[in-house]
Amino acid sequence: MTLIPLPMSVTAFCAAVSAGLAVWHWAGGGAVSRRAELLFGAGAGGPAGAGTRRKAAPSSGRAATAVRKWLTGLPKAWFCLPVAAVLALWGESVLPLVAGAVAVPLVRRRLRAGERRRAAERRAEAVRGLCDVLVGELRAGAQPAEALTTAVRAVGRDLGGPEIALVVADARFGGDVPAALRRAARLPGAEGLVGVAACWRVAVDGGAGLAAGLERLGTALRAQRDQQEALRAQLAGAWSTVVVLALLPLVGLAMGWAMGADPLSVLLHTPAGLSCLAVGGLLEAAGFWWAGRIVRGGGAS
């Protein structure tokens, strides 16, 4: 029987995948085996064998738990490096490692921007909840300072920041509540607190109904949220188009590899391939940035 030699790139790729599967099995497979033993019994070893396994399990279990905690605690941006290492082994070049190292700060910046956006959305939802709780407490007969304290306690976890604690302190000890609310409104997503401060100022100075003003403010904030969600739904198709266009080069590489060619060797080991890789990467980045700017401009307008 004649053995067909595999290319070095395929061998390296298979070795990397096998190593990853081995690490995964070592980190998480032990827990599955222990659950199977508890479910189906100790096996042929009887109670003595089960006792031996239970005695030996804690050390491996602690090691697997430590590995899982370490992997979970790693910043997500650092997972670009294992992908770059696999590509470097596959293509037998150091360029993917360099690209992975460059991608780490860019991906980290993107992830942090997403976290800030989600935090701002939670804070905006908390401001709407604050208005609803305030209206309910005021209509139930609570004093404004007491109602504000109760409302902040109800939604203060999502509002966050020391500025919210200063709002409660000013409300409890007779401070300048509107000024404290305006300072808290500087947080991303908490802009609606400016309206709460205006309603509070009008109610204190002119004796107008605070509950009625806050109710109208809550309605306006919910209408603004609905408008933003509708706009986001309309822009989802445009974002999908941007992502598909960005992934087309990878699809082309996969098709070339499936047809029997070796596009990574051409791109990483020939002058023409390196030139095409550099120009194509710059055009890809410029096109993705420009398309994203157009879509974000449509969302901002």
Secondary structure, DSSP 8 states (H G I E B T S, - for coil): -------HHHHHHHHHHHHHHHHHIIIIIHHHHHHHHHHH-S-TTHHHHHHHHHHHHHHHHHHHHHHHHHHHHS-GGGGHHHHHHHHHHHHT-SHHHHHHHHHHHHHHHHHHHHHHHHHHHHHHHHHHHHHHHHHHHHHTT--HHHHHHHHHHHHHHHH-SHHHHHHHHHHHHT--HHHHHHHHTTSTT-TTHHHHHHHHHHHHHH---HHHHHHHHHHHHHHHHHHHHHHHHHHHHHHHHHHHHHHHHHHHHHHHHHTT--HHHHHHHSHHHHHHHHHHHHHHHHHHHHHHHHHHHHHH-
